[in-house]
Amino acid sequence: MNAEPRPYPDTPTLVEDLLLLLFQPRSGTVAGENTLFYVLGGAVLADLALGEHLTTTGRGRVSSVAGHPPSDGLLRPAWDYLAEKPRGVQTVLAAIGPALREPVLARLIARGDIDREPRTVLGLFRTTALRDGRTARRARLLADVRQVLVDGVEPPVRVAALTALLSASGTLPQFHREIPWTAPVISRAKELERGVWGADAAAAAVARTVTAAVVNSAIVAITVLPRS
């Protein structure tokens, strides 16, 4: 008997990787909730750029590449939105970001990267709690980020984008157990935010430009909103 097809692609998206990293297994919460939509939206834009579905049009605007939509359902709404006309990055983040958390979390649960378990509060109220899943994928992603920030390894483009977005979220200090919050780590994280990704990044100029713009927008939001 053939297995039923999965409701998601085999390769996780960048936005899935980012939310999985932001998930804190010890508390069952997601770090940086108050500005989460900025960085999740940014991960979608960066993924579109890496897949050559997105291009820059000058003056901080981005646009879909005509006739080249992504196949992944998490990425397609952003491509459709930008297919209407070029838009500023911050406008796009505000439009696509708020709706991302739940479908991305649902996909992580479907993959087994995060588990959702029922609980009873005060013996009366039924609720659910999140806990670390069965795949160990979060640990692998965190190890990749640590290699870049702590060990100075030149990152693949995808890991560079992920690390830059994680830094832009303002949550890196919460990872101090795994990634010591030191001056060299801070300096390297800021380099990645600016698009200094190493020799392999030449072919990812659009992704670097988009990610840098996302970072700037996220920093504005983090400056004016309280962090969770």
C-alpha positions as CSV (number, residue, x, y, z in Angstrom):
1,M,0.0,0.0,0.0
2,N,1.4,3.4,-0.9
3,A,1.9,5.9,1.9
4,E,-0.3,9.0,1.8
5,P,1.6,12.0,0.4
6,R,2.9,14.5,2.9
7,P,1.1,17.9,3.1
8,Y,4.4,19.6,2.9
9,P,7.7,19.4,0.9
10,D,10.5,17.2,2.2
11,T,12.9,20.2,2.5
12,P,11.9,22.6,5.2
13,T,11.6,26.3,4.4
14,L,13.7,29.0,5.9
15,V,10.7,30.3,7.9
16,E,10.2,26.8,9.4
17,D,13.9,26.7,10.4
18,L,13.7,30.2,12.0
19,L,10.6,29.5,14.0
20,L,12.0,26.1,15.1
21,L,15.2,27.9,16.4
22,L,13.1,30.5,18.2
23,F,11.1,27.8,20.0
24,Q,12.5,27.4,23.5
25,P,12.1,23.8,24.6
26,R,12.7,24.5,28.3
27,S,9.7,26.8,28.6
28,G,7.6,25.7,25.6
29,T,7.4,29.3,24.3
30,V,8.6,31.1,21.3
31,A,11.3,33.8,21.8
32,G,10.6,37.3,20.4
33,E,6.9,37.0,20.1
34,N,6.3,40.8,20.0
35,T,8.3,41.2,16.8
36,L,7.9,37.7,15.5
37,F,6.0,38.6,12.3
38,Y,8.8,40.8,11.1
39,V,11.4,38.0,11.1
40,L,9.1,35.3,9.9
41,G,8.0,37.5,7.0
42,G,11.6,38.2,6.4
43,A,12.5,34.5,6.3
44,V,9.8,34.1,3.6
45,L,11.2,36.9,1.5
46,A,14.8,35.6,1.9
47,D,13.6,32.1,0.9
48,L,11.9,33.6,-2.2
49,A,15.1,35.5,-3.1
50,L,17.3,32.4,-2.6
51,G,14.9,30.5,-5.0
52,E,15.1,33.3,-7.5
53,H,11.4,34.0,-7.2
54,L,12.0,37.5,-6.0
55,T,14.0,40.5,-7.2
56,T,14.8,44.0,-6.1
57,T,13.6,47.0,-8.1
58,G,15.5,49.8,-6.4
59,R,14.6,52.2,-3.6
60,G,14.1,49.3,-1.1
61,R,11.4,47.7,-3.1
62,V,11.0,44.1,-4.0
63,S,8.9,42.3,-6.7
64,S,8.0,38.8,-7.8
65,V,9.8,37.3,-10.7
66,A,7.1,36.9,-13.3
67,G,6.2,33.4,-14.3
68,H,8.3,31.8,-11.6
69,P,6.1,31.2,-8.5
70,P,7.3,29.0,-5.7
71,S,5.7,25.6,-5.3
72,D,5.5,25.7,-1.5
73,G,2.2,26.9,-0.1
74,L,3.9,28.8,2.7
75,L,5.8,31.0,0.2
76,R,3.1,31.4,-2.5
77,P,1.0,34.1,-0.8
78,A,3.9,36.4,-0.5
79,W,4.8,35.9,-4.2
80,D,1.2,36.5,-5.2
81,Y,1.1,39.7,-3.1
82,L,4.3,41.0,-4.8
83,A,3.1,39.9,-8.2
84,E,0.5,42.7,-8.0
85,K,3.2,45.4,-7.9
86,P,6.6,46.2,-6.4
87,R,6.4,47.1,-2.7
88,G,8.7,48.3,0.1
89,V,10.0,45.5,2.4
90,Q,8.5,46.9,5.5
91,T,5.1,47.1,3.8
92,V,5.4,43.4,2.7
93,L,6.4,42.3,6.2
94,A,3.4,44.0,7.8
95,A,1.1,42.4,5.2
96,I,2.4,38.8,5.2
97,G,4.0,38.4,8.6
98,P,1.1,38.3,11.0
99,A,-0.6,35.2,9.3
100,L,2.6,33.1,9.4
101,R,3.0,31.8,12.9
102,E,0.2,29.3,13.1
103,P,0.7,27.6,9.7
104,V,4.4,27.4,10.2
105,L,4.0,26.0,13.7
106,A,1.4,23.5,12.4
107,R,4.0,22.3,9.8
108,L,6.7,21.9,12.4
109,I,4.3,19.8,14.5
110,A,3.4,17.7,11.4
111,R,7.1,17.1,10.8
112,G,7.6,16.0,14.4
113,D,10.1,18.9,15.1
114,I,7.8,20.2,17.8
115,D,5.2,18.2,19.8
116,R,1.9,19.5,21.1
117,E,0.6,17.7,24.2
118,P,-2.7,18.2,26.1
119,R,-2.6,19.5,29.7
120,T,-5.0,20.4,32.4
121,V,-4.6,23.7,34.3
122,L,-5.9,23.7,38.0
123,G,-7.6,20.4,37.3
124,L,-10.3,22.2,35.3
125,F,-9.1,23.9,32.1
126,R,-7.9,21.8,29.2
127,T,-5.1,23.4,27.2
128,T,-2.1,22.3,25.1
129,A,1.6,22.8,25.6
130,L,4.5,22.7,23.2
131,R,7.6,20.6,23.7
132,D,10.7,19.5,21.8
133,G,9.9,17.0,19.1
134,R,11.4,13.7,18.1
135,T,13.7,14.8,15.2
136,A,16.6,16.6,16.8
137,R,16.5,19.0,13.9
138,R,16.5,22.1,16.2
139,A,19.7,20.9,17.7
140,R,21.3,20.5,14.3
141,L,20.2,24.0,13.2
142,L,21.5,25.5,16.4
143,A,24.9,23.7,15.9
144,D,25.1,25.3,12.4
145,V,24.5,28.7,13.8
146,R,27.0,28.2,16.6
147,Q,29.7,27.1,14.1
148,V,29.2,30.4,12.3
149,L,29.0,32.7,15.3
150,V,31.4,31.0,17.7
151,D,33.8,28.9,15.6
152,G,34.1,31.3,12.7
153,V,33.0,28.8,10.0
154,E,32.1,30.5,6.7
155,P,28.4,29.7,6.3
156,P,26.5,28.3,3.4
157,V,24.2,31.1,2.1
158,R,21.1,29.5,3.7
159,V,22.7,29.3,7.1
160,A,24.0,32.9,6.7
161,A,20.4,34.1,6.1
162,L,19.0,32.1,9.0
163,T,21.7,33.5,11.4
164,A,21.2,37.1,10.2
165,L,17.4,36.8,10.7
166,L,17.9,35.2,14.2
167,S,20.2,38.0,15.1
168,A,17.7,40.6,13.8
169,S,15.0,39.1,16.1
170,G,16.9,40.4,19.1
171,T,16.8,37.0,20.8
172,L,20.4,35.8,20.6
173,P,21.1,36.7,24.2
174,Q,18.5,34.0,25.2
175,F,20.7,31.4,23.5
176,H,23.6,32.1,25.9
177,R,23.8,28.5,27.1
178,E,24.6,27.2,23.6
179,I,26.0,30.4,22.0
180,P,27.9,32.5,24.5
181,W,26.9,36.2,24.2
182,T,30.4,37.6,23.7
183,A,31.9,40.6,21.8
184,P,33.1,38.4,18.9
185,V,29.7,36.7,18.6
186,I,28.0,40.1,18.6
187,S,30.4,41.4,16.0
188,R,29.9,38.4,13.7
189,A,26.2,38.6,14.0
190,K,26.1,42.2,13.0
191,E,28.3,41.4,9.9
192,L,25.8,38.8,8.8
193,E,22.9,41.3,9.3
194,R,24.7,43.7,6.9
195,G,25.0,40.9,4.3
196,V,28.7,40.0,4.9
197,W,28.2,36.3,4.2
198,G,31.5,35.2,2.7
199,A,32.8,34.2,-0.7
200,D,29.9,31.8,-1.5
201,A,27.3,34.7,-1.2
202,A,28.1,36.3,-4.6
203,A,25.3,34.4,-6.3
204,A,22.9,35.4,-3.5
205,A,23.1,39.2,-3.9
206,V,19.3,39.6,-4.0
207,A,18.9,37.4,-0.9
208,R,21.5,39.5,0.9
209,T,19.9,42.7,-0.1
210,V,16.4,41.6,1.0
211,T,17.7,40.2,4.2
212,A,19.6,43.4,5.1
213,A,16.4,45.3,4.4
214,V,14.4,42.9,6.6
215,V,17.0,43.3,9.4
216,N,16.6,47.1,9.3
217,S,12.8,46.8,9.5
218,A,13.0,44.3,12.3
219,I,15.5,46.5,14.2
220,V,13.1,49.4,14.0
221,A,10.3,47.3,15.4
222,I,12.5,45.9,18.2
223,T,13.5,49.4,19.1
224,V,9.9,50.6,19.6
225,L,8.2,47.4,20.9
226,P,8.9,45.6,24.2
227,R,10.6,42.2,23.7
228,S,9.0,39.0,25.0
